[in-house]
Amino acid sequence: MTSAELAILISIISVAIAGLSLGWNIYRDVVLKAKIKIGFGVRTLIQEGNPSRPEYVNITATNHGPGSVTLSMVQMKDSSWWRWLLRKEKYAVVIHDYTNPLSGQLPYKLEVGAKFDLLFPYDAKRMLKNGWSHIGISDYFGRTHWAKSKQVKEAINKWKKDFENNT
């Protein structure tokens, strides 16, 4: 093998290594973002020494990694395949209760393996009244992490059972 052929072979190997390095950096920085699991439901709060058992709408966010993420706001969406097709989806943002000392406060930096809870009042005039199909939390990357639709439907059905005749 001549020195010219050896130089070309080394150049080809260098380009391949540089391409793999670039591909990994793009994957790591663009694709490989934190996976957030959202839980949603109506929960009863039990306090020692307090006979009243208030109910709250609870949104839980758990970070499954690989990195930390900052959660910014609670979003709701009324959507189905026909609404999506006709571009008739409805969106809303929920401003949570900053005065509730039991509830977490947004924005919140969620580390890997950490859990975050938001509590909203459970009553006839609030969040579940309009029957939204999706509820989730958005992050600083512009992604919205949605709760399972089954959990949202169960909470709305409970609201209907508790309050539909009262409104």
WOTAWO-V923053 format. One record per backbone hydrogen bond with DSSP energy under -1.0 kcal/mol. CO is the residue of the C=O (numbers start at 1). NH is the residue of the N-H. E is the energy in kcal/mol with one decimal. If there is no record, write none. Layout:
co->CO nh->NH e->E
co->CO nh->NH e->E
//
This chain:
co->2 nh->6 e->-2.3
co->3 nh->7 e->-1.9
co->4 nh->8 e->-2.0
co->5 nh->9 e->-2.4
co->6 nh->10 e->-2.3
co->7 nh->11 e->-2.0
co->8 nh->12 e->-2.4
co->9 nh->13 e->-2.3
co->10 nh->14 e->-2.3
co->11 nh->15 e->-2.3
co->12 nh->16 e->-2.2
co->13 nh->17 e->-2.3
co->14 nh->18 e->-2.5
co->15 nh->19 e->-2.4
co->16 nh->20 e->-2.3
co->17 nh->21 e->-2.4
co->18 nh->22 e->-2.5
co->19 nh->23 e->-2.7
co->20 nh->24 e->-2.5
co->21 nh->25 e->-2.2
co->22 nh->26 e->-2.3
co->23 nh->27 e->-2.4
co->24 nh->28 e->-2.9
co->25 nh->29 e->-2.3
co->26 nh->30 e->-2.6
co->27 nh->32 e->-3.0
co->31 nh->33 e->-1.8
co->35 nh->64 e->-3.4
co->37 nh->62 e->-2.3
co->39 nh->60 e->-2.7
co->41 nh->58 e->-3.4
co->43 nh->56 e->-3.0
co->47 nh->50 e->-1.7
co->54 nh->45 e->-3.1
co->55 nh->122 e->-1.0
co->56 nh->43 e->-3.1
co->57 nh->120 e->-2.5
co->58 nh->41 e->-1.6
co->59 nh->118 e->-2.5
co->60 nh->39 e->-2.8
co->61 nh->116 e->-2.3
co->62 nh->37 e->-2.7
co->63 nh->113 e->-2.5
co->65 nh->35 e->-2.3
co->69 nh->110 e->-3.6
co->70 nh->140 e->-1.7
co->71 nh->108 e->-1.9
co->73 nh->138 e->-3.0
co->74 nh->94 e->-2.5
co->75 nh->136 e->-2.7
co->76 nh->92 e->-2.2
co->77 nh->134 e->-2.4
co->78 nh->90 e->-1.7
co->80 nh->84 e->-2.7
co->81 nh->85 e->-2.2
co->82 nh->86 e->-2.2
co->83 nh->88 e->-2.9
co->90 nh->78 e->-2.5
co->92 nh->76 e->-2.8
co->108 nh->71 e->-3.0
co->110 nh->69 e->-2.0
co->111 nh->114 e->-2.0
co->114 nh->63 e->-2.1
co->116 nh->61 e->-2.7
co->117 nh->104 e->-2.1
co->118 nh->59 e->-2.3
co->120 nh->57 e->-2.8
co->126 nh->129 e->-2.1
co->128 nh->131 e->-1.2
co->134 nh->77 e->-2.5
co->135 nh->147 e->-2.7
co->136 nh->75 e->-2.8
co->137 nh->145 e->-3.0
co->138 nh->72 e->-3.1
co->139 nh->142 e->-1.6
co->143 nh->139 e->-2.3
co->145 nh->137 e->-2.1
co->148 nh->152 e->-1.7
co->149 nh->153 e->-2.6
co->150 nh->154 e->-2.2
co->151 nh->155 e->-1.9
co->152 nh->156 e->-2.3
co->153 nh->157 e->-2.6
co->154 nh->158 e->-2.0
co->155 nh->159 e->-2.2
co->156 nh->160 e->-2.6
co->157 nh->161 e->-2.2
co->158 nh->162 e->-2.3
co->159 nh->163 e->-3.2
co->160 nh->164 e->-1.6
co->163 nh->166 e->-1.3
co->163 nh->167 e->-1.1
//
